[in-house]
Amino acid sequence: MRKVGLIAVLALSGAALGEGTSWYRGSLHAHANWGAPHLPTTSPDVVVRWYREHGYHFVCLTDLNYLTPTEGLKALFDAAGRFLVMPGIEANREPIQPGDKIVDTIGLGVTAPVAPARGDKVAQILDGQAKAIRAAGGLPIAAHP
């Protein structure tokens, strides 16, 4: 994951990446909506299969406040050098009320569930989400900047 971030920073800065650099197509924010009974759901294997069959190199399942287990998905779909399934989560403040601002943070590579952050101020919620994601072994990124 660190190489992907480094490549993105270099590309944005205009630095030359050199010959032989590999580019990978992927999604860091894909939903199956498991754990969200109020939303339509899709089986996680259907989501992962779609990305793999459409030329993506990786996908990170990031359902709202739900860590989708990826062990079985990795066993079915991971292919060294060709496709990678990454665990993830989209941390959202709780309780969610109609009319609330969307204040979400993606957790890439988390290894444990992430407790939703609480608070009245956006900065407080985002800080709490980032800390919880790091505590769960993940890398926080803004979901909807």
C-alpha positions in Angstrom: 0.0 0.0 0.0 2.9 2.4 0.7 4.2 2.1 -2.9 0.8 3.0 -4.3 0.7 6.1 -2.1 4.2 7.1 -3.0 3.5 6.7 -6.7 0.4 8.9 -6.4 2.4 11.6 -4.6 5.1 11.5 -7.2 2.6 11.6 -10.1 0.8 14.6 -8.5 4.1 16.4 -7.9 5.1 16.0 -11.5 8.1 13.9 -10.7 9.3 11.5 -13.4 8.5 7.9 -12.5 11.0 6.4 -15.0 10.7 3.5 -17.4 9.4 0.2 -16.1 6.9 1.9 -13.8 3.7 -0.2 -13.4 0.3 1.5 -13.1 -2.5 -0.4 -11.4 -6.2 0.3 -11.9 -8.3 -0.2 -8.7 -11.1 1.0 -6.5 -10.4 2.0 -2.9 -14.1 2.6 -2.2 -16.5 -0.2 -3.2 -19.7 -1.1 -1.4 -21.6 -4.4 -1.0 -23.6 -2.7 1.8 -23.4 -5.6 4.2 -24.2 -4.4 7.7 -26.6 -1.7 6.3 -30.1 -3.2 6.3 -31.6 0.0 5.1 -29.6 -0.1 1.8 -29.8 -2.6 -1.1 -27.1 -5.2 -0.7 -25.0 -7.2 -3.1 -23.0 -10.2 -2.2 -19.3 -9.2 -1.7 -18.2 -11.9 -4.1 -20.4 -10.4 -6.8 -18.8 -7.0 -6.2 -15.2 -8.4 -6.2 -15.9 -10.5 -9.3 -17.2 -7.4 -11.2 -14.0 -5.5 -10.6 -11.7 -8.4 -11.5 -13.7 -9.1 -14.7 -13.6 -5.4 -15.7 -9.8 -5.1 -15.8 -9.2 -3.8 -12.3 -6.0 -4.9 -10.4 -7.4 -4.3 -6.9 -10.5 -3.5 -4.9 -11.1 -2.5 -1.3 -14.5 -3.3 0.1 -15.5 -0.3 2.3 -19.0 -0.8 3.7 -20.4 1.7 6.1 -19.3 0.9 9.7 -18.9 -2.8 8.7 -15.7 -4.7 8.2 -16.5 -7.2 5.4 -14.5 -10.4 6.0 -12.1 -10.8 3.1 -10.3 -14.1 3.8 -12.7 -16.2 1.7 -12.7 -13.5 -1.1 -8.9 -13.4 -1.1 -8.8 -17.2 -1.4 -11.2 -17.1 -4.4 -10.0 -14.0 -6.3 -6.4 -12.9 -5.3 -3.9 -13.7 -8.0 -0.3 -12.7 -7.4 0.7 -9.8 -9.6 -2.8 -9.6 -11.2 -5.5 -9.0 -8.6 -5.7 -8.1 -4.9 -8.7 -7.9 -2.5 -8.1 -5.5 0.3 -10.0 -5.2 3.6 -11.5 -1.9 4.4 -14.2 0.1 6.0 -16.0 3.4 5.6 -16.3 4.9 9.1 -19.3 7.1 9.4 -20.5 9.0 12.4 -23.3 7.5 14.5 -26.1 8.0 14.9 -26.8 9.0 11.4 -29.8 11.3 11.1 -31.7 12.5 8.0 -30.2 15.8 6.8 -26.8 15.2 8.5 -23.6 16.1 6.7 -21.7 13.1 5.3 -18.6 12.8 7.4 -16.9 9.6 6.4 -13.3 8.3 6.4 -12.2 5.2 4.4 -9.9 2.8 6.3 -7.7 0.9 3.9 -6.2 -2.4 5.2 -7.9 -2.4 8.6 -7.5 -5.6 10.5 -10.3 -5.1 13.0 -13.7 -3.3 13.2 -13.6 0.5 13.6 -15.9 2.1 16.2 -17.8 5.0 14.7 -16.6 8.4 15.9 -19.0 10.7 17.8 -18.9 14.5 18.1 -20.6 17.7 17.1 -17.9 19.2 15.0 -16.7 17.8 11.6 -13.0 18.1 12.6 -13.6 16.2 15.8 -15.4 13.4 14.0 -12.7 13.1 11.3 -9.9 13.1 13.9 -11.7 10.4 15.8 -12.3 8.3 12.7 -8.6 8.6 11.6 -7.4 7.6 15.1 -9.7 4.6 15.2 -8.7 3.5 11.7 -5.0 3.7 12.6 -5.7 1.8 15.8 -7.3 -1.0 13.7 -4.1 -1.2 11.5 -5.4 0.8 8.6 -4.6 3.9 6.6 -7.3 6.7 6.8 -8.3 8.6 3.6 -11.1 11.1 3.1 -14.2 9.4 1.6 -16.0 12.4 0.1 -13.6 15.3 0.0 
